[in-house]
């Protein structure tokens, strides 16, 4: 067979091809890889995977000598708020004064500022802005991403965000999972009647399903936002409508959102900084993935990080994400998140690579197409300016990407998106 592209002399070729859909507990220490590997594809589909010596004699239109560099699957970011209007740099002074996020919210700042900007933005403006950020995500090695709504907080604006995500799916090579997060906050006009607001958001389920605008429904279960009871009712309605569910759980206060996520069989429970020890233990007997967002803790200048070690040691599955958003984690740099995971979450390099590939893919139900390299799958591949997998989380503050391939085509090089 004549290949389109063949990469040879890959010092470490991380296939991440576990026997299971994701890595849990001790399995997160395993790093399926090929030493001195080679990978080739035709028409954007991987057709060869093996050692460089096994690749000798293969014919290919293009042969790239990786000169011992690290090669991995495209990374997966399972939690972003990709579509929004405006930005929130004007809140820096308040944060430096130590004003808590929930207090900024009460003052009409925080998410309320972004909601106003998103409602006022045109579809075209939101699409162009999201495209800009999507290209930057790709430049850091991400080829699969989850994108949430949640900055509209009313029917028209929420649908507008989801339509933007749908158009991004159609017009880019990025693998995108779409999440309806209409229950992201209580809008000002419903501050005295959050139940009525949740009912209004649930009325969108049928239209979203019919138009194929989202696969997941999420809710912010937190003190001052939505209670356990409200979250459970809302997500049960979502499941009845045919959606998979997620929860922003136990980010600031331990309410029991983690336990609820596992009870409902949620695809993921996200944040978890305040999750109780009893809640953390539940991941060991569940397929719900713990999606941890250390960039948010870092940016909000908090001392406590999510209990990654306890989750992994208890047999659970951990994924990492940027939580890219304008208020609490304005970064597309998944590599910095990997570094924070090493320093603050005390995760090993092996665990980190599992957390940004197979486990992240499982958290957004993309484990059948993303997160691992395997014959027959799409050629979403990253070549790194690194000679081993430890180097990327070790050396922080720079972009280590050499080349990103999506569907077998070069889309980023030298840390920059190729227009």
Secondary structure, 3 states (H helix, E strand, C coil): CEEEEEEEEEEEEECCCCCCCCCCHHHHHCCCEEEEEEEEEECCEEEEEEECCCCCCCEEEEEEECCCCEEEECEEECCECCCCCCCCHHHHHHHHCCCCHHHHHHCCCCHHHHHHHHHHCCHHHHHHHHHHHHHHHHHCCEEEEEEECCCCCCHHHHHHHHHHHHHHHHHCCCEEEEEEEEECCCCHHHCCCHHHHHHHHHCCHHHHHHCCCCCEEEEEECCCCECHHHHHHHHHHHHHCCCEEEEEECCCCCCCHHHHHHHCCCCEEEECCCCCHHHHHHHHHCCCEEEECHHHHHHCCCCCCCCHHHHHHCCCCEEECCCEECCCECCCCHHHHHHHHHHCCCCCHHHHHHHCCHHHHHHCCCCCCCCCCCCCCECCEEEECCCCCHHHHHCCCCCCEEEEEECCEEEEECCEECC
